[in-house]
Structures are given as structure tokens and as C-alpha cells.
Amino acid sequence: MHAFDGHVPAVVLRLDRNPFHHGTLGAVRSLGRRGVEVHAVVEAGGGPMGRSRYLRAVHPGPAGGLDPEAPETLLECLVGVSERIGGPAVLVAMDDLSAIAVARIAPMLDGRFRIPHQPDGLPARVADKAELSRLCARWDVPHPETVIPASGAEAAEAAWRLGLPVVAKWSRPWLLPAGAGLRSTTLVHTAAEARRLYERTQEAGSRLLLQRFLPAGTDTDWFFHGAFGRGGHPLLAGSGRKELSWPVRTGLTAVGRWLPDPAVEEAGLRLARRLGYQGILDLDFRRDEKGCFRLVDFNPRPGAQFRLFTDAGGLDVVQAMYLDLTGQRVPEPAGGLGRVFVAENYALLAAVRGRQLPWRSAAEGRASVPAPARAEESGAGRGRAGGGRPGPVRVAPRAERGRVEAAWFAADDPMPFLAMLAAFLGRGAGKGVRVLRGVPAHGRRTARAVVRAPRQRARGLTPSAPPATPAAPAEPDELVTR
């Protein structure tokens, strides 16, 4: 166990309305187990996370929600929380909206909260899909081919040129109005559909991007997590692979494994260094048909599965940032490769829907993908990424498979798991009753699996006649948000 002084309180901030966000619970437990007094600013009650024994108090977020372009209400909220705590605290933003809003009001929080120093507007820039595309082009980071159309006609032409289907993304998804039927990412099957989507640009509040579709498959989805000090200095970093995701092959990590890959790690470290990034980031990559890892998303905050990257002494990216912001030495990471992270609720859904188990996916990958260089050459830990060209995907040998970390269940903190189970089963039962009665979930903001593999899309889909208004999605927001 590493030396750790938890004398400074911590505030975990989450502004999206997702009671099943297990990453927030992970941050509470990670710091609470180290003796830190942990507070949370979330929706009313905090969901199952609010039952954790490691949480000192839950504070309500800004009344009426937060306007992303006017974060003054968040400032007022956080000043009130600071006064109730009675001293400075480390602030940990757990979702994109929180990270963006905090960066905008950071100068006014000085003295009350310890926050990673970011260059002006950096979280908003990297979370903006259009800005990210430009950064990747400027710094030679592989990225899906992207077009930003300036008209409906250009959108239709770009869809044909990229090759249907194409992925459509709104540049700033945090600006999407609730209840408008607009999704942050959509798979577009026809040029006419791309044109119609572009015509809703003003309603969406940001630009539309069209990207070449990269099919999902075994060993294609990887991620990089890192905590960085000033100037992009790596404190703890590593790469991992999605074994299962929910929605299947498109969504958050339901089962993930810590596996080193030089190409993924080198890309993540290079981006952080060039940006001068300080704090925690979560990058998503997809491997294309030629084996090249392409950056598809940049999240300026911890990923929900950040506890996957925990070394043998218990150090993770949230703890590393806490130590750095409180002036303590961040120890050299040691061990942890091969660890497995399981989000129990999503893993069950993914296994049933995808009709596969995580170890079966690994076995299939072993048969078709050669093993790369030794683990120590890959740069896991404090980010010493290998310098070669992108290498093949690696399957962890049995001796290197580490312990399994559950997102919800913990013997020392069982109440959040029980509360999640009750809420999740109750939500599922309610949905089943509505299906049997043929009653839609009126008024509920929903989202669906947005980039399905061709095999999944083929069932019951008629691309030639897409509806003018998107149909009611399949799964509620809180079941798919990462």
C-alpha cells in the first residue's frame, strides 16, 4: 500500500442524470478507502452511489440543471458546498459537462477547490468532435476520415463519398436539447437521411460531422486512461481492451481488461504532452481493417471503468490526481497488468444480448491475432510507450491475468450493489410491463445503440425508407451513458 495522506476533502461532481454511473461510485470508494472525506454533487439522492459508506454527504446540483453556456449556477452551487465543507477540497469532475463547466469557472474557484490547471477552454476543445478531428489531422494522430458539411447537399454528397453507412456525430453533444429526439451519434444509411439530419443543425446547437464507419468486431475496441501532472507529465497511464460492451459492440465497457499496446499508449501520451494536459483523460480507439488504431473519442475526465487501471498498491488515476493536487509524491506504479473490470448490470445484458462470454472473445482473438512484443516493452504504468509502429493486438497469457474488480459489488461496501440491483430490476420490470401493455415511456429522454455492426442492423431494418422523425429508442439514457 502506497503512502497516502487524505487530510484534504474531495468533491466528486457529476451533472448528467445517470443514477447507474458506476464510475462515480468508483471515485467515492477509491478516495474514501484512503481516509479522504468524500462529498458528491449529483442529482437528488445520488442513486445507488448515495448509499456508499465512504460518502460523507450528497449535495444537490444546480437547481433546474445547468446551461452549458452559462455555468454561473454551478459556481453558486460549488461555493455553497465549499462553505458547508469549511475548507479547500479537491474537485473531481466525472462527466464531460462537469469538466467543461468547471474549466470555465476555475479562476473563480481558486482558494476553494484544487483543480487541475488546463489551458483556456481545453476540455471543451477536446470534447468537441470537430476540434478533435482537426487536432488529430494537425498532429498526425490516426482518426476516422471526417467531413464537416456546410449544407444539406454537402452532407448528402459526403455520405456517398465516405461510403454508406456513415457515422453522424454532433460536434458538441452536451448542447443537444432534451426530448428533441436527437442523439449524439447516429448511423446514417442513406444520403437523404444525412441531408435531413443536417437540416436540424440549428436545433442541435452545434455542427454535424460525418465519419467513415469502422466496423466493430473482436479486438477492435480499445481505450487509454491516464492521469497527468503539469505539462502533460504522466503520473499513471495504461491501455485496455473492451471484452464486452453495452449496447453490444457500440457502448460503454461492460467487461474490460488491462492490456498493454504500444500504439494506443504512444498516441495517448503524445496527445497529452502536445496539449499540456493536466488531470485525467479517457480516450477511445477503434482498430480498422488494416490494424491501425484510430482515435474516436476524447473524454476530459475519468472513464467509468477507471478502476481497471489500479496497480498492486491500490493506486488509480483518481488517487494519482489527488496526490498531485495536494502536493504529495505520486509513487511509481507497479503491477496490475491483466486486471479485469466488470460492470455487473451491463455485463449481464451484453452477455445475453450478444450471446457470448468474455473468455470466448479472448479465445477467438487468440486464434486470429498474433501476439505483440513483451509487456514490459509496451510502456504500461507511467507511460513509457514503445516507439515502433502500431503493433498487433495482444491476448493476455494466463499467468498475467489479474484480479477481477466489480463496478458495484464490494464486500466492504455492499449497499450500493443492493440498491443498484433493486433499481435495475425494478426499471426492467417496469419496462416489461409497458411492453406487454403496449404503452410507451412518455416523456422519458432516451437513447439507443447508435453504431450497430452490419450483422445486427440487418434484422428488421429498412434503410431505404427511414422515418422522418426518429422512432422511440430502445434503451434509456442511464443504461447507455458511459
C-alpha positions as semicolon CSV with decimal commas, in nm:
position;residue;x (nm);y (nm);z (nm)
1;M;0,000;0,000;0,000
2;H;0,140;0,338;-0,103
3;A;0,177;0,626;0,143
4;F;-0,132;0,846;0,130
5;D;-0,234;1,150;0,334
6;G;-0,608;1,210;0,295
7;H;-0,632;1,529;0,503
8;V;-0,789;1,733;0,218
9;P;-1,158;1,656;0,147
10;A;-1,271;1,569;-0,205
11;V;-1,585;1,660;-0,401
12;V;-1,699;1,428;-0,680
13;L;-1,907;1,620;-0,937
14;R;-2,146;1,465;-1,188
15;L;-2,402;1,676;-1,374
16;D;-2,552;1,420;-1,613
17;R;-2,863;1,245;-1,486
18;N;-2,737;0,888;-1,473
19;P;-2,804;0,708;-1,144
20;F;-2,622;0,398;-1,273
21;H;-2,290;0,575;-1,335
22;H;-2,055;0,329;-1,165
23;G;-1,752;0,550;-1,225
24;T;-1,881;0,798;-0,966
25;L;-1,911;0,519;-0,711
26;G;-1,559;0,406;-0,801
27;A;-1,419;0,753;-0,726
28;V;-1,604;0,769;-0,392
29;R;-1,471;0,430;-0,285
30;S;-1,119;0,490;-0,417
31;L;-1,069;0,806;-0,211
32;G;-1,286;0,703;0,083
33;R;-1,085;0,387;0,143
34;R;-0,777;0,607;0,174
35;G;-0,935;0,806;0,454
36;V;-1,045;1,105;0,244
37;E;-1,366;1,282;0,342
38;V;-1,568;1,247;0,020
39;H;-1,865;1,459;-0,084
40;A;-2,070;1,426;-0,403
41;V;-2,259;1,685;-0,607
42;V;-2,507;1,489;-0,816
43;E;-2,878;1,457;-0,884
44;A;-3,115;1,427;-0,587
45;G;-3,017;1,136;-0,364
46;G;-2,727;1,029;-0,581
47;G;-2,883;0,699;-0,686
48;P;-2,721;0,377;-0,558
49;M;-2,390;0,560;-0,517
50;G;-2,551;0,766;-0,241
51;R;-2,569;0,452;-0,023
52;S;-2,192;0,410;-0,003
53;R;-2,040;0,401;0,344
54;Y;-1,747;0,602;0,207
55;L;-1,960;0,904;0,116
56;R;-1,981;1,179;0,378
57;A;-2,263;1,376;0,214
58;V;-2,460;1,419;-0,110
59;H;-2,519;1,778;-0,222
60;P;-2,776;1,866;-0,489
61;G;-2,652;2,007;-0,817
62;P;-2,760;2,341;-0,967
63;A;-3,136;2,394;-0,934
64;G;-3,307;2,329;-1,265
65;G;-2,995;2,177;-1,419
66;L;-2,704;2,353;-1,587
67;D;-2,696;2,561;-1,903
68;P;-2,361;2,456;-2,059
69;E;-2,308;2,809;-2,192
70;A;-2,385;2,976;-1,859
71;P;-2,204;2,792;-1,577
72;E;-2,271;3,063;-1,318
73;T;-2,531;2,844;-1,147
74;L;-2,266;2,577;-1,097
75;L;-2,035;2,839;-0,944
76;E;-2,304;2,934;-0,693
77;C;-2,367;2,567;-0,615
78;L;-1,999;2,483;-0,560
79;V;-1,939;2,792;-0,345
80;G;-2,221;2,674;-0,120
81;V;-2,072;2,324;-0,100
82;S;-1,731;2,473;-0,014
83;E;-1,880;2,675;0,268
84;R;-2,053;2,370;0,410
85;I;-1,730;2,168;0,397
86;G;-1,543;2,452;0,565
87;G;-1,216;2,441;0,374
88;P;-1,046;2,370;0,040
89;A;-1,124;2,043;-0,136
90;V;-1,007;1,852;-0,441
91;L;-1,271;1,867;-0,716
92;V;-1,313;1,561;-0,942
93;A;-1,537;1,608;-1,249
94;M;-1,687;1,275;-1,361
95;D;-1,862;1,367;-1,687
96;D;-1,785;1,585;-1,989
97;L;-2,033;1,858;-1,899
98;S;-1,888;1,887;-1,549
99;A;-1,530;1,905;-1,679
100;I;-1,618;2,171;-1,935
101;A;-1,817;2,384;-1,689
102;V;-1,555;2,360;-1,414
103;A;-1,279;2,468;-1,653
104;R;-1,479;2,782;-1,737
105;I;-1,526;2,887;-1,375
106;A;-1,193;2,758;-1,241
107;P;-1,042;3,105;-1,174
108;M;-1,341;3,191;-0,953
109;L;-1,300;2,868;-0,754
110;D;-0,938;2,940;-0,663
111;G;-0,883;2,901;-0,289
112;R;-1,193;2,687;-0,250
113;F;-1,110;2,391;-0,472
114;R;-0,795;2,229;-0,603
115;I;-0,848;2,173;-0,974
116;P;-0,609;2,057;-1,249
117;H;-0,481;2,357;-1,441
118;Q;-0,592;2,342;-1,804
119;P;-0,509;2,583;-2,087
120;D;-0,803;2,808;-2,175
121;G;-1,104;2,609;-2,289
122;L;-0,910;2,283;-2,332
123;P;-1,178;2,040;-2,201
124;A;-1,438;2,193;-2,434
125;R;-1,196;2,182;-2,728
126;V;-1,105;1,815;-2,696
127;A;-1,463;1,708;-2,622
128;D;-1,575;1,895;-2,936
129;K;-1,575;1,632;-3,215
130;A;-1,487;1,886;-3,485
131;E;-1,195;2,030;-3,288
132;L;-1,070;1,680;-3,210
133;S;-1,073;1,593;-3,579
134;R;-0,858;1,899;-3,655
135;L;-0,616;1,821;-3,372
136;C;-0,569;1,466;-3,500
137;A;-0,503;1,591;-3,853
138;R;-0,255;1,852;-3,728
139;W;-0,058;1,611;-3,509
140;D;-0,082;1,302;-3,729
141;V;-0,296;1,101;-3,488
142;P;-0,494;0,835;-3,679
143;H;-0,864;0,928;-3,683
144;P;-1,163;0,812;-3,889
145;E;-1,197;1,008;-4,213
146;T;-1,423;1,301;-4,124
147;V;-1,623;1,558;-4,322
148;I;-1,790;1,868;-4,175
149;P;-2,058;1,962;-4,431
150;A;-2,165;2,322;-4,482
151;S;-2,502;2,242;-4,636
152;G;-2,754;1,964;-4,674
153;A;-2,630;1,895;-5,026
154;E;-2,273;1,863;-4,898
155;A;-2,391;1,625;-4,627
156;A;-2,560;1,403;-4,886
157;E;-2,256;1,408;-5,115
158;A;-2,018;1,335;-4,826
159;A;-2,227;1,038;-4,718
160;W;-2,192;0,886;-5,067
161;R;-1,821;0,962;-5,085
162;L;-1,738;0,818;-4,743
163;G;-1,938;0,505;-4,820
164;L;-2,272;0,419;-4,666
165;P;-2,343;0,362;-4,387
166;V;-2,163;0,656;-4,225
167;V;-2,143;0,772;-3,865
168;A;-2,304;1,110;-3,795
169;K;-2,200;1,300;-3,482
170;W;-2,296;1,633;-3,335
171;S;-1,983;1,829;-3,258
172;R;-2,089;1,935;-2,907
173;P;-2,329;1,669;-2,778
174;W;-2,368;1,839;-2,440
175;L;-2,570;2,112;-2,618
176;L;-2,837;1,874;-2,752
177;P;-3,182;1,970;-2,621
178;A;-3,357;1,711;-2,410
179;G;-3,659;1,548;-2,565
180;A;-3,578;1,655;-2,923
181;G;-3,508;1,302;-3,046
182;L;-3,151;1,394;-3,142
183;R;-2,875;1,155;-3,050
184;S;-2,509;1,239;-3,008
185;T;-2,411;0,967;-3,257
186;T;-2,623;0,804;-3,527
187;L;-2,558;0,552;-3,803
188;V;-2,682;0,702;-4,132
189;H;-2,784;0,461;-4,410
190;T;-2,883;0,693;-4,695
191;A;-2,774;1,027;-4,840
192;A;-3,125;1,161;-4,787
193;E;-3,102;1,075;-4,417
194;A;-2,773;1,268;-4,393
195;R;-2,936;1,569;-4,558
196;R;-3,233;1,563;-4,319
197;L;-3,005;1,534;-4,020
198;Y;-2,801;1,835;-4,134
199;E;-3,121;2,040;-4,157
200;R;-3,156;2,004;-3,778
201;T;-2,820;2,171;-3,712
202;Q;-2,969;2,485;-3,559
203;E;-3,184;2,276;-3,327
204;A;-2,882;2,064;-3,224
205;G;-2,676;2,370;-3,132
206;S;-2,351;2,254;-3,295
207;R;-2,208;2,133;-3,625
208;L;-2,274;1,793;-3,783
209;L;-1,982;1,563;-3,861
210;L;-1,986;1,263;-4,092
211;Q;-1,726;0,991;-4,039
212;R;-1,631;0,676;-4,222
213;F;-1,784;0,377;-4,046
214;L;-1,533;0,141;-3,882
215;P;-1,699;-0,198;-3,829
216;A;-1,686;-0,342;-3,480
217;G;-1,551;-0,690;-3,419
218;T;-1,331;-0,900;-3,196
219;D;-1,040;-0,697;-3,053
220;T;-1,136;-0,372;-3,227
221;D;-1,233;-0,151;-2,930
222;W;-0,958;-0,023;-2,702
223;F;-0,919;0,263;-2,457
224;F;-0,647;0,463;-2,283
225;H;-0,670;0,612;-1,935
226;G;-0,419;0,846;-1,782
227;A;-0,356;1,092;-1,500
228;F;-0,118;1,377;-1,583
229;G;0,064;1,647;-1,391
230;R;0,161;1,988;-1,525
231;G;0,282;1,995;-1,883
232;G;0,133;1,657;-1,964
233;H;0,372;1,465;-1,736
234;P;0,228;1,112;-1,694
235;L;0,155;1,002;-1,338
236;L;-0,029;0,678;-1,421
237;A;-0,137;0,555;-1,763
238;G;-0,239;0,238;-1,939
239;S;-0,431;0,085;-2,227
240;G;-0,711;-0,168;-2,216
241;R;-0,947;-0,362;-2,436
242;K;-1,323;-0,398;-2,428
243;E;-1,415;-0,762;-2,388
244;L;-1,788;-0,685;-2,377
245;S;-1,977;-0,359;-2,421
246;W;-2,332;-0,238;-2,375
247;P;-2,501;-0,173;-2,610
248;V;-2,331;-0,467;-2,781
249;R;-2,015;-0,359;-2,970
250;T;-2,111;0,008;-2,950
251;G;-2,137;0,137;-2,596
252;L;-1,965;0,153;-2,260
253;T;-1,725;-0,108;-2,127
254;A;-1,920;-0,390;-1,963
255;V;-1,610;-0,609;-1,930
256;G;-1,260;-0,472;-1,988
257;R;-0,906;-0,596;-1,946
258;W;-0,584;-0,404;-1,881
259;L;-0,361;-0,500;-2,174
260;P;-0,057;-0,303;-2,290
261;D;-0,043;-0,191;-2,651
262;P;0,239;0,037;-2,766
263;A;0,038;0,211;-3,040
264;V;-0,253;0,304;-2,813
265;E;-0,028;0,417;-2,528
266;E;0,204;0,617;-2,750
267;A;-0,090;0,800;-2,909
268;G;-0,241;0,885;-2,569
269;L;0,086;1,005;-2,420
270;R;0,171;1,212;-2,727
271;L;-0,167;1,386;-2,723
272;A;-0,140;1,471;-2,352
273;R;0,212;1,604;-2,398
274;R;0,126;1,819;-2,700
275;L;-0,182;1,961;-2,526
276;G;-0,004;2,026;-2,196
277;Y;-0,290;1,830;-2,042
278;Q;-0,323;1,817;-1,663
279;G;-0,575;1,593;-1,492
280;I;-0,746;1,272;-1,600
281;L;-0,844;1,171;-1,953
282;D;-1,016;0,875;-2,119
283;L;-0,956;0,805;-2,489
284;D;-1,144;0,558;-2,710
285;F;-0,983;0,386;-3,008
286;R;-1,112;0,153;-3,278
287;R;-0,883;-0,070;-3,482
288;D;-0,960;-0,056;-3,853
289;E;-0,937;-0,331;-4,115
290;K;-0,563;-0,269;-4,160
291;G;-0,486;-0,295;-3,789
292;C;-0,443;0,081;-3,733
293;F;-0,586;0,220;-3,408
294;R;-0,793;0,532;-3,478
295;L;-0,891;0,777;-3,205
296;V;-1,268;0,813;-3,199
297;D;-1,335;0,998;-2,873
298;F;-1,157;1,217;-2,617
299;N;-1,318;1,246;-2,272
300;P;-1,156;1,509;-2,044
301;R;-1,242;1,320;-1,724
302;P;-1,216;0,968;-1,573
303;G;-1,377;0,688;-1,769
304;A;-1,642;0,488;-1,588
305;Q;-1,408;0,186;-1,580
306;F;-1,105;0,380;-1,445
307;R;-1,066;0,136;-1,154
308;L;-0,941;-0,120;-1,407
309;F;-0,608;0,066;-1,401
310;T;-0,521;0,003;-1,036
311;D;-0,170;-0,108;-0,955
312;A;-0,060;-0,364;-0,696
313;G;-0,052;-0,095;-0,426
314;G;-0,407;0,025;-0,496
315;L;-0,309;0,339;-0,690
316;D;-0,550;0,451;-0,965
317;V;-0,583;0,768;-1,176
318;V;-0,817;0,943;-0,930
319;Q;-0,580;0,882;-0,641
320;A;-0,283;0,990;-0,854
321;M;-0,453;1,320;-0,934
322;Y;-0,548;1,370;-0,568
323;L;-0,187;1,317;-0,458
324;D;-0,058;1,555;-0,726
325;L;-0,306;1,831;-0,640
326;T;-0,235;1,803;-0,267
327;G;0,142;1,830;-0,315
328;Q;0,220;1,468;-0,232
329;R;0,457;1,239;-0,417
330;V;0,288;1,008;-0,667
331;P;0,456;0,668;-0,632
332;E;0,587;0,474;-0,930
333;P;0,308;0,238;-1,044
334;A;0,387;-0,132;-1,015
335;G;0,186;-0,431;-1,131
336;G;-0,176;-0,452;-1,232
337;L;-0,146;-0,577;-1,590
338;G;-0,416;-0,827;-1,681
339;R;-0,673;-0,693;-1,435
340;V;-1,035;-0,732;-1,540
341;F;-1,315;-0,483;-1,476
342;V;-1,679;-0,598;-1,476
343;A;-1,984;-0,371;-1,464
344;E;-2,223;-0,640;-1,342
345;N;-2,551;-0,499;-1,473
346;Y;-2,420;-0,417;-1,821
347;A;-2,210;-0,734;-1,847
348;L;-2,520;-0,944;-1,790
349;L;-2,715;-0,753;-2,055
350;A;-2,425;-0,769;-2,301
351;A;-2,365;-1,142;-2,249
352;V;-2,732;-1,223;-2,300
353;R;-2,782;-0,992;-2,598
354;G;-2,451;-1,073;-2,765
355;R;-2,470;-1,444;-2,683
356;Q;-2,104;-1,453;-2,593
357;L;-1,885;-1,459;-2,284
358;P;-1,567;-1,255;-2,236
359;W;-1,336;-1,554;-2,227
360;R;-1,485;-1,678;-2,555
361;S;-1,399;-1,345;-2,720
362;A;-1,041;-1,375;-2,599
363;A;-1,013;-1,727;-2,733
364;E;-1,138;-1,619;-3,074
365;G;-0,892;-1,329;-3,079
366;R;-0,603;-1,561;-2,992
367;A;-0,672;-1,772;-3,298
368;S;-0,673;-1,482;-3,542
369;V;-0,437;-1,218;-3,397
370;P;-0,062;-1,266;-3,341
371;A;0,089;-1,166;-3,007
372;P;0,295;-0,844;-2,997
373;A;0,607;-0,758;-2,805
374;R;0,662;-0,830;-2,438
375;A;0,451;-0,639;-2,186
376;E;0,749;-0,453;-2,043
377;E;0,819;-0,306;-2,387
378;S;0,473;-0,160;-2,419
379;G;0,507;0,123;-2,169
380;A;0,224;0,043;-1,929
381;G;0,237;0,221;-1,595
382;R;0,396;0,565;-1,609
383;G;0,353;0,587;-1,983
384;R;0,684;0,474;-2,130
385;A;0,526;0,390;-2,463
386;G;0,719;0,186;-2,716
387;G;0,833;0,376;-3,019
388;G;0,753;0,133;-3,303
389;R;0,472;0,141;-3,550
390;P;0,125;0,022;-3,444
391;G;0,150;-0,342;-3,343
392;P;-0,095;-0,629;-3,339
393;V;-0,342;-0,691;-3,061
394;R;-0,233;-0,891;-2,761
395;V;-0,415;-1,161;-2,564
396;A;-0,304;-1,182;-2,202
397;P;-0,139;-1,514;-2,110
398;R;-0,296;-1,697;-1,818
399;A;-0,012;-1,608;-1,583
400;E;-0,072;-1,239;-1,644
401;R;-0,447;-1,235;-1,583
402;G;-0,502;-1,033;-1,268
403;R;-0,785;-0,994;-1,022
404;V;-1,137;-0,903;-1,119
405;E;-1,274;-0,568;-0,999
406;A;-1,651;-0,534;-0,987
407;A;-1,808;-0,196;-1,053
408;W;-2,082;-0,236;-0,794
409;F;-2,021;-0,524;-0,555
410;A;-1,772;-0,475;-0,273
411;A;-1,763;-0,679;0,046
412;D;-1,668;-0,371;0,247
413;D;-1,943;-0,156;0,089
414;P;-2,240;-0,376;-0,014
415;M;-2,527;-0,126;-0,002
416;P;-2,468;0,041;-0,342
417;F;-2,477;-0,301;-0,511
418;L;-2,804;-0,393;-0,342
419;A;-2,955;-0,054;-0,425
420;M;-2,841;-0,084;-0,789
421;L;-2,983;-0,433;-0,815
422;A;-3,322;-0,325;-0,678
423;A;-3,338;-0,018;-0,902
424;F;-3,215;-0,202;-1,211
425;L;-3,457;-0,491;-1,170
426;G;-3,740;-0,251;-1,092
427;R;-3,665;-0,048;-1,403
428;G;-3,651;-0,364;-1,612
429;A;-3,980;-0,488;-1,469
430;G;-4,147;-0,155;-1,539
431;K;-4,024;-0,162;-1,897
432;G;-4,152;-0,517;-1,938
433;V;-4,496;-0,419;-1,814
434;R;-4,509;-0,129;-2,060
435;V;-4,411;-0,357;-2,345
436;L;-4,683;-0,606;-2,254
437;R;-4,938;-0,327;-2,234
438;G;-4,810;-0,156;-2,547
439;V;-4,758;0,171;-2,358
440;P;-4,454;0,386;-2,449
441;A;-4,242;0,555;-2,184
442;H;-4,383;0,903;-2,245
443;G;-4,168;1,198;-2,153
444;R;-3,855;0,998;-2,084
445;R;-3,536;1,109;-2,250
446;T;-3,393;0,803;-2,422
447;A;-3,102;0,687;-2,632
448;R;-3,022;0,375;-2,828
449;A;-2,729;0,174;-2,953
450;V;-2,614;0,405;-3,225
451;V;-2,343;0,229;-3,426
452;R;-2,452;-0,130;-3,475
453;A;-2,246;-0,386;-3,661
454;P;-2,383;-0,480;-4,006
455;R;-2,497;-0,821;-3,881
456;Q;-2,709;-0,657;-3,613
457;R;-2,852;-0,389;-3,843
458;A;-2,976;-0,641;-4,093
459;R;-3,259;-0,761;-3,875
460;G;-3,583;-0,579;-3,941
461;L;-3,424;-0,262;-4,078
462;T;-3,528;-0,095;-4,399
463;P;-3,266;0,170;-4,485
464;S;-3,449;0,276;-4,800
465;A;-3,736;0,421;-4,601
466;P;-3,604;0,579;-4,279
467;P;-3,859;0,759;-4,064
468;A;-3,866;1,138;-4,084
469;T;-3,870;1,155;-3,706
470;P;-3,655;0,910;-3,509
471;A;-3,854;0,630;-3,353
472;A;-3,861;0,581;-2,978
473;P;-3,515;0,447;-2,881
474;A;-3,462;0,109;-2,725
475;E;-3,283;0,187;-2,402
476;P;-3,298;0,475;-2,153
477;D;-3,010;0,722;-2,127
478;E;-2,898;0,599;-1,792
479;L;-2,846;0,249;-1,930
480;V;-2,604;0,353;-2,201
481;T;-2,418;0,666;-2,088
482;R;-2,051;0,595;-2,026
